[in-house]
Amino acid sequence: MNYFELFEIPVSIKVDKALLSKKYVALQRKFHPDFYTQSTETEQADALEQSSIVNKAVKTLQNEEATIKYVLQLKGLLEEDEKYVLPPDFLMEMMELNEAEPADSKLQAESYSNQIYTEIKPIIDEYDDTTITPKALLQLKEYYFKKKYIQRILDRTDG
C-alpha cells in the first residue's frame, strides 16, 4: 500500500493539506501505540509500526519536493542513489554559481530555482495520475534533480 492509498487520497503533487490532516488524525486514532497499551506485544508492535508508517507518509506528503520524489519512485522513474545525468548547459551554469562569491551565488541560485519551478509549475499544479504523460514525468524528474543540485549550492552558501 502506498502513502496515497493509506490516506485514501488521489495521487497528486499538491496534496490537499486540510484533507491530509483530517486523514492523519483518523489514522493516528486507529494506530497510535497509546491505544494499544492493554494489547498483546504483537498488536503493540504492529500498532507502533503502522503509526511510524503514517508519520513518515504525512511528512512526505506535506512537503512538495518529497512528494515529487515519492511519486517518481512510485512510477519507477527514480531509484535511491540514482546518478542522473543533468544537461551540460545546466552544469556549466552551476559551475559558474559555485565559483561566484557566496552572496552572489545564493541570489543567483535562488533566482534559478524560481525559474525552473515556474517552468514545471503547470505539471505540478495540474498533475493527474491517470493522464500524466511519460514526457511530463521525465520533465518532473529533471526538475527534481536540478532542484536538488541547486539546494546543495544554497545549503553551502548558508553554511
N, C-alpha and C positions, 0 to 999 in steps of 0.2 A: 504494500500500500504506500503510495507516495503522499507527500505532505498535503497536496490539494485534495486528495481523496480523504485523508484523515480529517481535514477540516470541512469536507463536503462543500468545497468552493470550486469554481471553474479555474482551469489553468490560465494564468494571466501573469503579466509582468507587474502591472499596477494592481495590487491586491486591495480590495475594499477593507480599509483598516478597521472600520466600525464593525463590520461583519466578522472579520478575523478575531477581533477582541471578544465579541459575543461567543463565537465558537470556542475560543481558547478557554474562557471561563467555564463553559459547559464541559469541555474535555477535562479540565482540572478538577471539576466536581466529581467526574467519573473516575479519574485515575490518581488523584493526589494521594500519596502514601499515608497521609494523616488519617484518611478514611479507612485504612486497612490495618490499623493497629491491633485489632482483635482477630485478624485473619491468619491463615497459615503462613508459614515462612515463604512458601512458593507463591501464594497470592500476593504477599507483600513485595516480593522480588519482582513479580510481573507488573504490579502497580508502579513500582519505582522505575522500571524500565519504560513503561508506557508514558509516565509523566516526563521522563527525560526526553523521550522522542517528541512529545508535544512541545516541550520547552525549546528544543532545537528547531523544530518546524516553525514555531511562531517567530523565533529570532531570525530565521532565514526569510520568511515571507514578509516581515516588517521592513526589510532592507532591500531596496530595488536592485542593487548590484548583486547581492547574494541570491536574489530571486532569479536574475538573469542567468547566473552560473547554474543554479539548480535546474531551471528549465532546459538549458543547453545540455546538461547531464542527462535529464530525462529523455531528451531527444537523441541521445547517443552521439552528440556532436562535441562533447567536451570530456576529456579524461583527466583524472587527477595527475598533476605534474606534467601536463602536456606541453611540449615545446612547439608552440605555434610560431610560424614564420610571419612576421609583420612586413608590410610593404617597405621597400628600401627608402622611398621618399619620406615616409614617416620616421624611420630610424635615423635618417640624416637630420631631420628637424629636431628629434630628441637628442641627438648628439650635440647639436648647437645649444640646446637648452641646458644640457649638462655642463657645457663649457662657459655658460654665461654666469654673471655674478648671481649669487643666491637670491637677492631681492628681485632682479630682473627675471631670473629663471622661474621663480614662483609665479610672478604675474603672467608670464608667457604660458606656463603650464596650465594655470587656471583658465586662461583665455582659450587655449587649445582644447581643454577638457570641455568647456562650454560649447565650443564649436562642434566637436564630434558628437556631443549629446544632442544638439539641435538637429544634426543630420539623421540621427537614429530615433529621435523622439516620436515621429509618426508610427514607426513599427512598435515601439513600446506602448504608446497610447492606444493603438488600435489592435493590439495583439489578440488574435482569436486562434485558439489551438486547433480548431477544425479547418481553418482556411489559410493558415500561415504557410508561405511558400518556402521551399528549401533556400532560395536566394535570400529571402528576408532573414531566415535563421542564420545563414552564413554572415550576413551583414551584422547581425546582433553579436555573433561570435567575434568578429573582428573588432567591433566596438568594445567588447568585454576585455580583450587583450590589450587594446590601445589604452583603455581607461586604467587598467592595472599598471601598465608601464608608466603612464603619467602620474599615477598615485605614488609610485616609488620616488619619482622626482620631487613631488610635493612633500612627501614624508622626509626626504633628505633635506629639503630647504627649511622645513620646520624644526628639524633636529638640531 
